[in-house]
Amino acid sequence: MPDATGPLPQVEPRTLDVRFLEPPEPFERIVEALAALPEGEVLRVLIHREPRPLFNWLREDGFRWRGEWGSEGYEILIWR
């Protein structure tokens, strides 16, 4: 499971569903949602595949995340 460890804030995450959108729309929507995400909040992203390029961007931009396959596809929790 790709993971940038750190304590996960104990708040209800905001959900963004980008499953089955054509590239680069999932990446663009995730970046837009993260730009508007308040400090201390968590973004839950549902996507149909493991977005490896996103993990590099998250790391470079100072985000933390946890990702795994679930019943709704690949789920990523992202926070600062």
mmCIF file of the N, C-alpha and C atoms, coordinates in Angstrom:
data_MODEL
# 
_entry.id   MODEL 
# 
loop_
_atom_site.group_PDB 
_atom_site.id 
_atom_site.type_symbol 
_atom_site.label_atom_id 
_atom_site.label_alt_id 
_atom_site.label_comp_id 
_atom_site.label_asym_id 
_atom_site.label_entity_id 
_atom_site.label_seq_id 
_atom_site.pdbx_PDB_ins_code 
_atom_site.Cartn_x 
_atom_site.Cartn_y 
_atom_site.Cartn_z 
_atom_site.occupancy 
_atom_site.B_iso_or_equiv 
_atom_site.pdbx_formal_charge 
_atom_site.auth_seq_id 
_atom_site.auth_comp_id 
_atom_site.auth_asym_id 
_atom_site.auth_atom_id 
_atom_site.pdbx_PDB_model_num 
ATOM 1   N N  . MET A 1 1  ? 0.840   -1.168 0.000   1.00 0.00 ? 1  MET A N  1 
ATOM 2   C CA . MET A 1 1  ? 0.000   0.000  0.000   1.00 0.00 ? 1  MET A CA 1 
ATOM 3   C C  . MET A 1 1  ? 0.892   1.240  0.000   1.00 0.00 ? 1  MET A C  1 
ATOM 4   N N  . PRO A 1 2  ? 0.817   2.094  -1.014  1.00 0.00 ? 2  PRO A N  1 
ATOM 5   C CA . PRO A 1 2  ? 1.566   3.349  -0.953  1.00 0.00 ? 2  PRO A CA 1 
ATOM 6   C C  . PRO A 1 2  ? 1.098   4.164  0.247   1.00 0.00 ? 2  PRO A C  1 
ATOM 7   N N  . ASP A 1 3  ? 2.031   4.778  0.910   1.00 0.00 ? 3  ASP A N  1 
ATOM 8   C CA . ASP A 1 3  ? 1.679   5.461  2.138   1.00 0.00 ? 3  ASP A CA 1 
ATOM 9   C C  . ASP A 1 3  ? 2.750   6.479  2.472   1.00 0.00 ? 3  ASP A C  1 
ATOM 10  N N  . ALA A 1 4  ? 2.347   7.675  2.741   1.00 0.00 ? 4  ALA A N  1 
ATOM 11  C CA . ALA A 1 4  ? 3.234   8.678  3.315   1.00 0.00 ? 4  ALA A CA 1 
ATOM 12  C C  . ALA A 1 4  ? 2.757   8.814  4.749   1.00 0.00 ? 4  ALA A C  1 
ATOM 13  N N  . THR A 1 5  ? 3.439   8.184  5.658   1.00 0.00 ? 5  THR A N  1 
ATOM 14  C CA . THR A 1 5  ? 2.942   8.033  7.009   1.00 0.00 ? 5  THR A CA 1 
ATOM 15  C C  . THR A 1 5  ? 2.856   9.341  7.762   1.00 0.00 ? 5  THR A C  1 
ATOM 16  N N  . GLY A 1 6  ? 2.112   9.283  8.797   1.00 0.00 ? 6  GLY A N  1 
ATOM 17  C CA . GLY A 1 6  ? 1.894   10.407 9.674   1.00 0.00 ? 6  GLY A CA 1 
ATOM 18  C C  . GLY A 1 6  ? 0.525   10.240 10.291  1.00 0.00 ? 6  GLY A C  1 
ATOM 19  N N  . PRO A 1 7  ? 0.245   10.955 11.355  1.00 0.00 ? 7  PRO A N  1 
ATOM 20  C CA . PRO A 1 7  ? -1.047  10.797 12.015  1.00 0.00 ? 7  PRO A CA 1 
ATOM 21  C C  . PRO A 1 7  ? -2.187  11.300 11.130  1.00 0.00 ? 7  PRO A C  1 
ATOM 22  N N  . LEU A 1 8  ? -3.183  10.468 10.966  1.00 0.00 ? 8  LEU A N  1 
ATOM 23  C CA . LEU A 1 8  ? -4.362  10.811 10.185  1.00 0.00 ? 8  LEU A CA 1 
ATOM 24  C C  . LEU A 1 8  ? -5.301  11.630 11.054  1.00 0.00 ? 8  LEU A C  1 
ATOM 25  N N  . PRO A 1 9  ? -5.682  12.833 10.624  1.00 0.00 ? 9  PRO A N  1 
ATOM 26  C CA . PRO A 1 9  ? -6.631  13.619 11.422  1.00 0.00 ? 9  PRO A CA 1 
ATOM 27  C C  . PRO A 1 9  ? -7.935  12.851 11.634  1.00 0.00 ? 9  PRO A C  1 
ATOM 28  N N  . GLN A 1 10 ? -8.471  12.943 12.828  1.00 0.00 ? 10 GLN A N  1 
ATOM 29  C CA . GLN A 1 10 ? -9.698  12.234 13.179  1.00 0.00 ? 10 GLN A CA 1 
ATOM 30  C C  . GLN A 1 10 ? -10.915 13.085 12.859  1.00 0.00 ? 10 GLN A C  1 
ATOM 31  N N  . VAL A 1 11 ? -11.129 13.321 11.569  1.00 0.00 ? 11 VAL A N  1 
ATOM 32  C CA . VAL A 1 11 ? -12.281 14.092 11.092  1.00 0.00 ? 11 VAL A CA 1 
ATOM 33  C C  . VAL A 1 11 ? -12.963 13.294 9.983   1.00 0.00 ? 11 VAL A C  1 
ATOM 34  N N  . GLU A 1 12 ? -14.200 13.609 9.720   1.00 0.00 ? 12 GLU A N  1 
ATOM 35  C CA . GLU A 1 12 ? -14.922 12.973 8.623   1.00 0.00 ? 12 GLU A CA 1 
ATOM 36  C C  . GLU A 1 12 ? -14.344 13.482 7.307   1.00 0.00 ? 12 GLU A C  1 
ATOM 37  N N  . PRO A 1 13 ? -13.857 12.589 6.438   1.00 0.00 ? 13 PRO A N  1 
ATOM 38  C CA . PRO A 1 13 ? -13.244 13.060 5.189   1.00 0.00 ? 13 PRO A CA 1 
ATOM 39  C C  . PRO A 1 13 ? -14.281 13.564 4.187   1.00 0.00 ? 13 PRO A C  1 
ATOM 40  N N  . ARG A 1 14 ? -13.840 14.478 3.348   1.00 0.00 ? 14 ARG A N  1 
ATOM 41  C CA . ARG A 1 14 ? -14.637 14.917 2.203   1.00 0.00 ? 14 ARG A CA 1 
ATOM 42  C C  . ARG A 1 14 ? -14.344 13.923 1.085   1.00 0.00 ? 14 ARG A C  1 
ATOM 43  N N  . THR A 1 15 ? -15.358 13.501 0.346   1.00 0.00 ? 15 THR A N  1 
ATOM 44  C CA . THR A 1 15 ? -15.164 12.487 -0.689  1.00 0.00 ? 15 THR A CA 1 
ATOM 45  C C  . THR A 1 15 ? -15.188 13.100 -2.079  1.00 0.00 ? 15 THR A C  1 
ATOM 46  N N  . LEU A 1 16 ? -14.242 12.669 -2.900  1.00 0.00 ? 16 LEU A N  1 
ATOM 47  C CA . LEU A 1 16 ? -14.157 13.059 -4.302  1.00 0.00 ? 16 LEU A CA 1 
ATOM 48  C C  . LEU A 1 16 ? -14.095 11.780 -5.124  1.00 0.00 ? 16 LEU A C  1 
ATOM 49  N N  . ASP A 1 17 ? -15.086 11.580 -5.986  1.00 0.00 ? 17 ASP A N  1 
ATOM 50  C CA . ASP A 1 17 ? -15.160 10.384 -6.821  1.00 0.00 ? 17 ASP A CA 1 
ATOM 51  C C  . ASP A 1 17 ? -14.708 10.741 -8.233  1.00 0.00 ? 17 ASP A C  1 
ATOM 52  N N  . VAL A 1 18 ? -13.555 10.210 -8.633  1.00 0.00 ? 18 VAL A N  1 
ATOM 53  C CA . VAL A 1 18 ? -13.030 10.463 -9.981  1.00 0.00 ? 18 VAL A CA 1 
ATOM 54  C C  . VAL A 1 18 ? -12.887 9.160  -10.769 1.00 0.00 ? 18 VAL A C  1 
ATOM 55  N N  . ARG A 1 19 ? -13.637 8.147  -10.361 1.00 0.00 ? 19 ARG A N  1 
ATOM 56  C CA . ARG A 1 19 ? -13.563 6.854  -11.042 1.00 0.00 ? 19 ARG A CA 1 
ATOM 57  C C  . ARG A 1 19 ? -14.005 6.985  -12.489 1.00 0.00 ? 19 ARG A C  1 
ATOM 58  N N  . PHE A 1 20 ? -13.226 6.381  -13.348 1.00 0.00 ? 20 PHE A N  1 
ATOM 59  C CA . PHE A 1 20 ? -13.500 6.226  -14.777 1.00 0.00 ? 20 PHE A CA 1 
ATOM 60  C C  . PHE A 1 20 ? -13.501 7.533  -15.574 1.00 0.00 ? 20 PHE A C  1 
ATOM 61  N N  . LEU A 1 21 ? -12.965 8.618  -15.015 1.00 0.00 ? 21 LEU A N  1 
ATOM 62  C CA . LEU A 1 21 ? -12.764 9.836  -15.796 1.00 0.00 ? 21 LEU A CA 1 
ATOM 63  C C  . LEU A 1 21 ? -11.499 9.656  -16.624 1.00 0.00 ? 21 LEU A C  1 
ATOM 64  N N  . GLU A 1 22 ? -11.460 10.288 -17.778 1.00 0.00 ? 22 GLU A N  1 
ATOM 65  C CA . GLU A 1 22 ? -10.293 10.188 -18.657 1.00 0.00 ? 22 GLU A CA 1 
ATOM 66  C C  . GLU A 1 22 ? -9.184  11.119 -18.161 1.00 0.00 ? 22 GLU A C  1 
ATOM 67  N N  . PRO A 1 23 ? -7.925  10.664 -18.247 1.00 0.00 ? 23 PRO A N  1 
ATOM 68  C CA . PRO A 1 23 ? -6.797  11.535 -17.887 1.00 0.00 ? 23 PRO A CA 1 
ATOM 69  C C  . PRO A 1 23 ? -6.775  12.770 -18.791 1.00 0.00 ? 23 PRO A C  1 
ATOM 70  N N  . PRO A 1 24 ? -6.389  13.888 -18.263 1.00 0.00 ? 24 PRO A N  1 
ATOM 71  C CA . PRO A 1 24 ? -5.842  14.156 -16.924 1.00 0.00 ? 24 PRO A CA 1 
ATOM 72  C C  . PRO A 1 24 ? -6.893  14.622 -15.930 1.00 0.00 ? 24 PRO A C  1 
ATOM 73  N N  . GLU A 1 25 ? -8.177  14.441 -16.242 1.00 0.00 ? 25 GLU A N  1 
ATOM 74  C CA . GLU A 1 25 ? -9.236  14.978 -15.386 1.00 0.00 ? 25 GLU A CA 1 
ATOM 75  C C  . GLU A 1 25 ? -9.177  14.503 -13.930 1.00 0.00 ? 25 GLU A C  1 
ATOM 76  N N  . PRO A 1 26 ? -8.915  13.223 -13.637 1.00 0.00 ? 26 PRO A N  1 
ATOM 77  C CA . PRO A 1 26 ? -8.823  12.850 -12.216 1.00 0.00 ? 26 PRO A CA 1 
ATOM 78  C C  . PRO A 1 26 ? -7.748  13.639 -11.469 1.00 0.00 ? 26 PRO A C  1 
ATOM 79  N N  . PHE A 1 27 ? -6.560  13.737 -12.046 1.00 0.00 ? 27 PHE A N  1 
ATOM 80  C CA . PHE A 1 27 ? -5.472  14.487 -11.411 1.00 0.00 ? 27 PHE A CA 1 
ATOM 81  C C  . PHE A 1 27 ? -5.866  15.954 -11.214 1.00 0.00 ? 27 PHE A C  1 
ATOM 82  N N  . GLU A 1 28 ? -6.436  16.573 -12.240 1.00 0.00 ? 28 GLU A N  1 
ATOM 83  C CA . GLU A 1 28 ? -6.825  17.978 -12.150 1.00 0.00 ? 28 GLU A CA 1 
ATOM 84  C C  . GLU A 1 28 ? -7.868  18.204 -11.063 1.00 0.00 ? 28 GLU A C  1 
ATOM 85  N N  . ARG A 1 29 ? -8.848  17.320 -10.966 1.00 0.00 ? 29 ARG A N  1 
ATOM 86  C CA . ARG A 1 29 ? -9.887  17.465 -9.938  1.00 0.00 ? 29 ARG A CA 1 
ATOM 87  C C  . ARG A 1 29 ? -9.324  17.264 -8.537  1.00 0.00 ? 29 ARG A C  1 
ATOM 88  N N  . ILE A 1 30 ? -8.397  16.328 -8.396  1.00 0.00 ? 30 ILE A N  1 
ATOM 89  C CA . ILE A 1 30 ? -7.781  16.095 -7.088  1.00 0.00 ? 30 ILE A CA 1 
ATOM 90  C C  . ILE A 1 30 ? -6.969  17.309 -6.661  1.00 0.00 ? 30 ILE A C  1 
ATOM 91  N N  . VAL A 1 31 ? -6.161  17.847 -7.565  1.00 0.00 ? 31 VAL A N  1 
ATOM 92  C CA . VAL A 1 31 ? -5.350  19.035 -7.252  1.00 0.00 ? 31 VAL A CA 1 
ATOM 93  C C  . VAL A 1 31 ? -6.250  20.211 -6.871  1.00 0.00 ? 31 VAL A C  1 
ATOM 94  N N  . GLU A 1 32 ? -7.327  20.398 -7.606  1.00 0.00 ? 32 GLU A N  1 
ATOM 95  C CA . GLU A 1 32 ? -8.268  21.486 -7.308  1.00 0.00 ? 32 GLU A CA 1 
ATOM 96  C C  . GLU A 1 32 ? -8.904  21.304 -5.927  1.00 0.00 ? 32 GLU A C  1 
ATOM 97  N N  . ALA A 1 33 ? -9.308  20.085 -5.610  1.00 0.00 ? 33 ALA A N  1 
ATOM 98  C CA . ALA A 1 33 ? -9.924  19.814 -4.308  1.00 0.00 ? 33 ALA A CA 1 
ATOM 99  C C  . ALA A 1 33 ? -8.920  20.018 -3.176  1.00 0.00 ? 33 ALA A C  1 
ATOM 100 N N  . LEU A 1 34 ? -7.677  19.623 -3.387  1.00 0.00 ? 34 LEU A N  1 
ATOM 101 C CA . LEU A 1 34 ? -6.666  19.803 -2.352  1.00 0.00 ? 34 LEU A CA 1 
ATOM 102 C C  . LEU A 1 34 ? -6.322  21.270 -2.145  1.00 0.00 ? 34 LEU A C  1 
ATOM 103 N N  . ALA A 1 35 ? -6.387  22.057 -3.197  1.00 0.00 ? 35 ALA A N  1 
ATOM 104 C CA . ALA A 1 35 ? -6.122  23.496 -3.062  1.00 0.00 ? 35 ALA A CA 1 
ATOM 105 C C  . ALA A 1 35 ? -7.163  24.165 -2.168  1.00 0.00 ? 35 ALA A C  1 
ATOM 106 N N  . ALA A 1 36 ? -8.374  23.631 -2.153  1.00 0.00 ? 36 ALA A N  1 
ATOM 107 C CA . ALA A 1 36 ? -9.454  24.210 -1.353  1.00 0.00 ? 36 ALA A CA 1 
ATOM 108 C C  . ALA A 1 36 ? -9.634  23.511 -0.005  1.00 0.00 ? 36 ALA A C  1 
ATOM 109 N N  . LEU A 1 37 ? -8.823  22.481 0.280   1.00 0.00 ? 37 LEU A N  1 
ATOM 110 C CA . LEU A 1 37 ? -8.974  21.706 1.510   1.00 0.00 ? 37 LEU A CA 1 
ATOM 111 C C  . LEU A 1 37 ? -8.399  22.468 2.704   1.00 0.00 ? 37 LEU A C  1 
ATOM 112 N N  . PRO A 1 38 ? -9.226  22.764 3.695   1.00 0.00 ? 38 PRO A N  1 
ATOM 113 C CA . PRO A 1 38 ? -8.718  23.470 4.878   1.00 0.00 ? 38 PRO A CA 1 
ATOM 114 C C  . PRO A 1 38 ? -7.707  22.624 5.651   1.00 0.00 ? 38 PRO A C  1 
ATOM 115 N N  . GLU A 1 39 ? -6.800  23.286 6.337   1.00 0.00 ? 39 GLU A N  1 
ATOM 116 C CA . GLU A 1 39 ? -5.816  22.619 7.190   1.00 0.00 ? 39 GLU A CA 1 
ATOM 117 C C  . GLU A 1 39 ? -6.551  21.751 8.205   1.00 0.00 ? 39 GLU A C  1 
ATOM 118 N N  . GLY A 1 40 ? -6.073  20.539 8.398   1.00 0.00 ? 40 GLY A N  1 
ATOM 119 C CA . GLY A 1 40 ? -6.691  19.630 9.359   1.00 0.00 ? 40 GLY A CA 1 
ATOM 120 C C  . GLY A 1 40 ? -7.799  18.773 8.783   1.00 0.00 ? 40 GLY A C  1 
ATOM 121 N N  . GLU A 1 41 ? -8.175  19.008 7.529   1.00 0.00 ? 41 GLU A N  1 
ATOM 122 C CA . GLU A 1 41 ? -9.221  18.221 6.872   1.00 0.00 ? 41 GLU A CA 1 
ATOM 123 C C  . GLU A 1 41 ? -8.583  17.092 6.073   1.00 0.00 ? 41 GLU A C  1 
ATOM 124 N N  . VAL A 1 42 ? -9.405  16.120 5.665   1.00 0.00 ? 42 VAL A N  1 
ATOM 125 C CA . VAL A 1 42 ? -8.953  14.956 4.910   1.00 0.00 ? 42 VAL A CA 1 
ATOM 126 C C  . VAL A 1 42 ? -9.798  14.835 3.646   1.00 0.00 ? 42 VAL A C  1 
ATOM 127 N N  . LEU A 1 43 ? -9.136  14.555 2.539   1.00 0.00 ? 43 LEU A N  1 
ATOM 128 C CA . LEU A 1 43 ? -9.828  14.302 1.275   1.00 0.00 ? 43 LEU A CA 1 
ATOM 129 C C  . LEU A 1 43 ? -9.786  12.807 1.000   1.00 0.00 ? 43 LEU A C  1 
ATOM 130 N N  . ARG A 1 44 ? -10.944 12.213 0.767   1.00 0.00 ? 44 ARG A N  1 
ATOM 131 C CA . ARG A 1 44 ? -11.059 10.795 0.404   1.00 0.00 ? 44 ARG A CA 1 
ATOM 132 C C  . ARG A 1 44 ? -11.318 10.744 -1.093  1.00 0.00 ? 44 ARG A C  1 
ATOM 133 N N  . VAL A 1 45 ? -10.407 10.124 -1.824  1.00 0.00 ? 45 VAL A N  1 
ATOM 134 C CA . VAL A 1 45 ? -10.518 10.033 -3.286  1.00 0.00 ? 45 VAL A CA 1 
ATOM 135 C C  . VAL A 1 45 ? -10.817 8.592  -3.677  1.00 0.00 ? 45 VAL A C  1 
ATOM 136 N N  . LEU A 1 46 ? -11.832 8.424  -4.515  1.00 0.00 ? 46 LEU A N  1 
ATOM 137 C CA . LEU A 1 46 ? -12.150 7.126  -5.098  1.00 0.00 ? 46 LEU A CA 1 
ATOM 138 C C  . LEU A 1 46 ? -11.739 7.168  -6.559  1.00 0.00 ? 46 LEU A C  1 
ATOM 139 N N  . ILE A 1 47 ? -10.956 6.178  -6.986  1.00 0.00 ? 47 ILE A N  1 
ATOM 140 C CA . ILE A 1 47 ? -10.460 6.147  -8.356  1.00 0.00 ? 47 ILE A CA 1 
ATOM 141 C C  . ILE A 1 47 ? -10.406 4.676  -8.801  1.00 0.00 ? 47 ILE A C  1 
ATOM 142 N N  . HIS A 1 48 ? -10.424 4.438  -10.073 1.00 0.00 ? 48 HIS A N  1 
ATOM 143 C CA . HIS A 1 48 ? -10.506 3.074  -10.599 1.00 0.00 ? 48 HIS A CA 1 
ATOM 144 C C  . HIS A 1 48 ? -9.155  2.378  -10.750 1.00 0.00 ? 48 HIS A C  1 
ATOM 145 N N  . ARG A 1 49 ? -8.064  3.105  -10.474 1.00 0.00 ? 49 ARG A N  1 
ATOM 146 C CA . ARG A 1 49 ? -6.735  2.501  -10.580 1.00 0.00 ? 49 ARG A CA 1 
ATOM 147 C C  . ARG A 1 49 ? -5.812  3.163  -9.565  1.00 0.00 ? 49 ARG A C  1 
ATOM 148 N N  . GLU A 1 50 ? -4.662  2.558  -9.351  1.00 0.00 ? 50 GLU A N  1 
ATOM 149 C CA . GLU A 1 50 ? -3.685  3.140  -8.431  1.00 0.00 ? 50 GLU A CA 1 
ATOM 150 C C  . GLU A 1 50 ? -2.958  4.279  -9.149  1.00 0.00 ? 50 GLU A C  1 
ATOM 151 N N  . PRO A 1 51 ? -3.108  5.516  -8.693  1.00 0.00 ? 51 PRO A N  1 
ATOM 152 C CA . PRO A 1 51 ? -2.547  6.675  -9.401  1.00 0.00 ? 51 PRO A CA 1 
ATOM 153 C C  . PRO A 1 51 ? -1.108  6.986  -8.991  1.00 0.00 ? 51 PRO A C  1 
ATOM 154 N N  . ARG A 1 52 ? -0.183  6.170  -9.433  1.00 0.00 ? 52 ARG A N  1 
ATOM 155 C CA . ARG A 1 52 ? 1.227   6.323  -9.025  1.00 0.00 ? 52 ARG A CA 1 
ATOM 156 C C  . ARG A 1 52 ? 1.802   7.722  -9.283  1.00 0.00 ? 52 ARG A C  1 
ATOM 157 N N  . PRO A 1 53 ? 1.540   8.381  -10.426 1.00 0.00 ? 53 PRO A N  1 
ATOM 158 C CA . PRO A 1 53 ? 2.086   9.731  -10.612 1.00 0.00 ? 53 PRO A CA 1 
ATOM 159 C C  . PRO A 1 53 ? 1.580   10.725 -9.551  1.00 0.00 ? 53 PRO A C  1 
ATOM 160 N N  . LEU A 1 54 ? 0.368   10.523 -9.070  1.00 0.00 ? 54 LEU A N  1 
ATOM 161 C CA . LEU A 1 54 ? -0.177  11.400 -8.038  1.00 0.00 ? 54 LEU A CA 1 
ATOM 162 C C  . LEU A 1 54 ? 0.653   11.320 -6.768  1.00 0.00 ? 54 LEU A C  1 
ATOM 163 N N  . PHE A 1 55 ? 1.132   10.123 -6.407  1.00 0.00 ? 55 PHE A N  1 
ATOM 164 C CA . PHE A 1 55 ? 1.890   9.969  -5.171  1.00 0.00 ? 55 PHE A CA 1 
ATOM 165 C C  . PHE A 1 55 ? 3.160   10.813 -5.180  1.00 0.00 ? 55 PHE A C  1 
ATOM 166 N N  . ASN A 1 56 ? 3.839   10.879 -6.299  1.00 0.00 ? 56 ASN A N  1 
ATOM 167 C CA . ASN A 1 56 ? 5.036   11.728 -6.399  1.00 0.00 ? 56 ASN A CA 1 
ATOM 168 C C  . ASN A 1 56 ? 4.676   13.187 -6.197  1.00 0.00 ? 56 ASN A C  1 
ATOM 169 N N  . TRP A 1 57 ? 3.589   13.625 -6.818  1.00 0.00 ? 57 TRP A N  1 
ATOM 170 C CA . TRP A 1 57 ? 3.151   15.019 -6.678  1.00 0.00 ? 57 TRP A CA 1 
ATOM 171 C C  . TRP A 1 57 ? 2.789   15.313 -5.226  1.00 0.00 ? 57 TRP A C  1 
ATOM 172 N N  . LEU A 1 58 ? 2.053   14.400 -4.582  1.00 0.00 ? 58 LEU A N  1 
ATOM 173 C CA . LEU A 1 58 ? 1.671   14.596 -3.178  1.00 0.00 ? 58 LEU A CA 1 
ATOM 174 C C  . LEU A 1 58 ? 2.902   14.724 -2.298  1.00 0.00 ? 58 LEU A C  1 
ATOM 175 N N  . ARG A 1 59 ? 3.865   13.847 -2.514  1.00 0.00 ? 59 ARG A N  1 
ATOM 176 C CA . ARG A 1 59 ? 5.096   13.879 -1.714  1.00 0.00 ? 59 ARG A CA 1 
ATOM 177 C C  . ARG A 1 59 ? 5.818   15.219 -1.901  1.00 0.00 ? 59 ARG A C  1 
ATOM 178 N N  . GLU A 1 60 ? 5.967   15.647 -3.147  1.00 0.00 ? 60 GLU A N  1 
ATOM 179 C CA . GLU A 1 60 ? 6.670   16.902 -3.440  1.00 0.00 ? 60 GLU A CA 1 
ATOM 180 C C  . GLU A 1 60 ? 5.940   18.114 -2.885  1.00 0.00 ? 60 GLU A C  1 
ATOM 181 N N  . ASP A 1 61 ? 4.604   18.031 -2.778  1.00 0.00 ? 61 ASP A N  1 
ATOM 182 C CA . ASP A 1 61 ? 3.818   19.168 -2.304  1.00 0.00 ? 61 ASP A CA 1 
ATOM 183 C C  . ASP A 1 61 ? 3.552   19.124 -0.796  1.00 0.00 ? 61 ASP A C  1 
ATOM 184 N N  . GLY A 1 62 ? 4.122   18.155 -0.104  1.00 0.00 ? 62 GLY A N  1 
ATOM 185 C CA . GLY A 1 62 ? 4.024   18.116 1.355   1.00 0.00 ? 62 GLY A CA 1 
ATOM 186 C C  . GLY A 1 62 ? 2.774   17.452 1.906   1.00 0.00 ? 62 GLY A C  1 
ATOM 187 N N  . PHE A 1 63 ? 2.074   16.673 1.101   1.00 0.00 ? 63 PHE A N  1 
ATOM 188 C CA . PHE A 1 63 ? 0.887   15.979 1.590   1.00 0.00 ? 63 PHE A CA 1 
ATOM 189 C C  . PHE A 1 63 ? 1.264   14.618 2.146   1.00 0.00 ? 63 PHE A C  1 
ATOM 190 N N  . ARG A 1 64 ? 0.390   14.088 2.985   1.00 0.00 ? 64 ARG A N  1 
ATOM 191 C CA . ARG A 1 64 ? 0.484   12.723 3.481   1.00 0.00 ? 64 ARG A CA 1 
ATOM 192 C C  . ARG A 1 64 ? -0.725  11.982 2.950   1.00 0.00 ? 64 ARG A C  1 
ATOM 193 N N  . TRP A 1 65 ? -0.603  10.672 2.816   1.00 0.00 ? 65 TRP A N  1 
ATOM 194 C CA . TRP A 1 65 ? -1.730  9.908  2.286   1.00 0.00 ? 65 TRP A CA 1 
ATOM 195 C C  . TRP A 1 65 ? -1.628  8.447  2.692   1.00 0.00 ? 65 TRP A C  1 
ATOM 196 N N  . ARG A 1 66 ? -2.748  7.796  2.558   1.00 0.00 ? 66 ARG A N  1 
ATOM 197 C CA . ARG A 1 66 ? -2.852  6.341  2.700   1.00 0.00 ? 66 ARG A CA 1 
ATOM 198 C C  . ARG A 1 66 ? -3.738  5.865  1.565   1.00 0.00 ? 66 ARG A C  1 
ATOM 199 N N  . GLY A 1 67 ? -3.329  4.818  0.883   1.00 0.00 ? 67 GLY A N  1 
ATOM 200 C CA . GLY A 1 67 ? -4.118  4.298  -0.225  1.00 0.00 ? 67 GLY A CA 1 
ATOM 201 C C  . GLY A 1 67 ? -4.220  2.795  -0.195  1.00 0.00 ? 67 GLY A C  1 
ATOM 202 N N  . GLU A 1 68 ? -5.378  2.284  -0.598  1.00 0.00 ? 68 GLU A N  1 
ATOM 203 C CA . GLU A 1 68 ? -5.563  0.838  -0.670  1.00 0.00 ? 68 GLU A CA 1 
ATOM 204 C C  . GLU A 1 68 ? -6.772  0.506  -1.537  1.00 0.00 ? 68 GLU A C  1 
ATOM 205 N N  . TRP A 1 69 ? -6.777  -0.729 -2.028  1.00 0.00 ? 69 TRP A N  1 
ATOM 206 C CA . TRP A 1 69 ? -7.915  -1.227 -2.780  1.00 0.00 ? 69 TRP A CA 1 
ATOM 207 C C  . TRP A 1 69 ? -9.039  -1.561 -1.816  1.00 0.00 ? 69 TRP A C  1 
ATOM 208 N N  . GLY A 1 70 ? -10.258 -1.179 -2.204  1.00 0.00 ? 70 GLY A N  1 
ATOM 209 C CA . GLY A 1 70 ? -11.437 -1.476 -1.402  1.00 0.00 ? 70 GLY A CA 1 
ATOM 210 C C  . GLY A 1 70 ? -12.590 -1.873 -2.301  1.00 0.00 ? 70 GLY A C  1 
ATOM 211 N N  . SER A 1 71 ? -13.754 -1.974 -1.719  1.00 0.00 ? 71 SER A N  1 
ATOM 212 C CA . SER A 1 71 ? -14.935 -2.412 -2.466  1.00 0.00 ? 71 SER A CA 1 
ATOM 213 C C  . SER A 1 71 ? -15.389 -1.389 -3.515  1.00 0.00 ? 71 SER A C  1 
ATOM 214 N N  . GLU A 1 72 ? -14.973 -0.129 -3.360  1.00 0.00 ? 72 GLU A N  1 
ATOM 215 C CA . GLU A 1 72 ? -15.381 0.917  -4.311  1.00 0.00 ? 72 GLU A CA 1 
ATOM 216 C C  . GLU A 1 72 ? -14.273 1.282  -5.297  1.00 0.00 ? 72 GLU A C  1 
ATOM 217 N N  . GLY A 1 73 ? -13.191 0.514  -5.310  1.00 0.00 ? 73 GLY A N  1 
ATOM 218 C CA . GLY A 1 73 ? -12.055 0.811  -6.168  1.00 0.00 ? 73 GLY A CA 1 
ATOM 219 C C  . GLY A 1 73 ? -10.856 1.160  -5.310  1.00 0.00 ? 73 GLY A C  1 
ATOM 220 N N  . TYR A 1 74 ? -9.963  1.970  -5.846  1.00 0.00 ? 74 TYR A N  1 
ATOM 221 C CA . TYR A 1 74 ? -8.799  2.390  -5.079  1.00 0.00 ? 74 TYR A CA 1 
ATOM 222 C C  . TYR A 1 74 ? -9.193  3.624  -4.278  1.00 0.00 ? 74 TYR A C  1 
ATOM 223 N N  . GLU A 1 75 ? -8.940  3.595  -2.969  1.00 0.00 ? 75 GLU A N  1 
ATOM 224 C CA . GLU A 1 75 ? -9.300  4.697  -2.090  1.00 0.00 ? 75 GLU A CA 1 
ATOM 225 C C  . GLU A 1 75 ? -8.047  5.309  -1.503  1.00 0.00 ? 75 GLU A C  1 
ATOM 226 N N  . ILE A 1 76 ? -7.976  6.641  -1.556  1.00 0.00 ? 76 ILE A N  1 
ATOM 227 C CA . ILE A 1 76 ? -6.828  7.369  -1.012  1.00 0.00 ? 76 ILE A CA 1 
ATOM 228 C C  . ILE A 1 76 ? -7.352  8.396  -0.025  1.00 0.00 ? 76 ILE A C  1 
ATOM 229 N N  . LEU A 1 77 ? -6.759  8.431  1.155   1.00 0.00 ? 77 LEU A N  1 
ATOM 230 C CA . LEU A 1 77 ? -7.023  9.486  2.123   1.00 0.00 ? 77 LEU A CA 1 
ATOM 231 C C  . LEU A 1 77 ? -5.817  10.423 2.071   1.00 0.00 ? 77 LEU A C  1 
ATOM 232 N N  . ILE A 1 78 ? -6.078  11.718 1.879   1.00 0.00 ? 78 ILE A N  1 
ATOM 233 C CA . ILE A 1 78 ? -4.998  12.698 1.695   1.00 0.00 ? 78 ILE A CA 1 
ATOM 234 C C  . ILE A 1 78 ? -5.185  13.835 2.707   1.00 0.00 ? 78 ILE A C  1 
ATOM 235 N N  . TRP A 1 79 ? -4.093  14.257 3.334   1.00 0.00 ? 79 TRP A N  1 
ATOM 236 C CA . TRP A 1 79 ? -4.110  15.378 4.281   1.00 0.00 ? 79 TRP A CA 1 
ATOM 237 C C  . TRP A 1 79 ? -2.736  16.002 4.348   1.00 0.00 ? 79 TRP A C  1 
ATOM 238 N N  . ARG A 1 80 ? -2.653  17.173 4.975   1.00 0.00 ? 80 ARG A N  1 
ATOM 239 C CA . ARG A 1 80 ? -1.353  17.840 5.183   1.00 0.00 ? 80 ARG A CA 1 
ATOM 240 C C  . ARG A 1 80 ? -0.805  17.484 6.535   1.00 0.00 ? 80 ARG A C  1 
# 
